[in-house]
Amino acid sequence: MWAIIGTWHFSLQAIEAFAPRLAAGDGAMDTAVAAARMIEDDERVDSVGRGGIPNAQGECELDAAVMEGRALRIGAVAGFCHCPNPILAARALVDHAEYNLLCGVGADAFARSLGLPQQPILTEAALARWQQLRQQRQDKGHDTVCFLALSADARMAVAVTTSGMSLKLPGRVGDSPLVGSGFYADDEVGAAAATGLGEDIMKGVVSFRAVEAMRQGLSPRQAAEQAVRETHLRLVRGGHKPDNIAMVCLDKYGNFGAAANHREFAYAAAREGLAPALYPVEPVIDNQATALPRELQGLAGS
């Protein structure tokens, strides 16, 4: 059994392109990384790679991570500034057993040592969008691109890539390159990855939480729903109004599922015997649960 799943509607093009390669015997990690790179290279997607929305100072800082589920090897980069494909640096770091995560100038230097192309990341379209958002003083959203893959030889991998929160403070790092929060993969169980506001996602360590729920026997959809719901409600009980949290899950048998605490989230998926398709997700949190309890409303930040 092989399978692949990706976040957001724009992942469908990559699922359609790389599902046949998985079916032909390509590895999980190579497929997940190639799918992520395809979206990084698509300038129409303004949440990753070249064309991503810059930070508050107008500079692009990219984050990415890769994890393989056999030996739990990890490669991640954060604050990546001079190469439009951080996923390639993250993939290369997987093979360096000494390190899991590089950030800032160190990550950029590592990319140069690999010979990765050093190109401007900011595009005219992204700059115009950034100027509009800055004038409106609003964020565009948190559309991290995540791919989970299961190869025919029962190997699992996850690849995530993002330009992070638009208008973010320089140096800000969200959940995407943080193992357990933005992603997790274990061949013995399954894989999970998250998209949304990283500051909320990392508080619930949602990806590891979901994989452990699958380990206890929950289906991918049930595990995703439990991780999102429990994290959301715990933040509410603490006096915080959660932002968007969404995630996808894939188990070692090729079953997949997703969950979100908000509307408009969708994912794409394919597996043996199931053609690539887009799946909308209904929120697992109702209006009553989304609202803060009356006694906590004065404690929440805006």
GIZI-V653658 format. One record per helix or strand of 2 or more residues. SS is the DSSP state (H for helix, E for strand). FROM is the first residue (numbers start at 1). LEN is the number of residues. If there is no record, write none. Layout:
{{SS:FROM:LEN} {SS:FROM:LEN}}
//
This chain:
{{E:3:5} {H:9:15} {H:28:13} {E:62:7} {E:73:8} {H:86:9} {E:101:3} {H:104:11} {H:124:13} {E:145:6} {E:156:7} {E:183:4} {E:190:7} {H:198:7} {H:206:10} {H:220:18} {E:245:7} {E:256:5} {E:266:6} {E:274:7} {H:287:4} {H:294:6}}
//
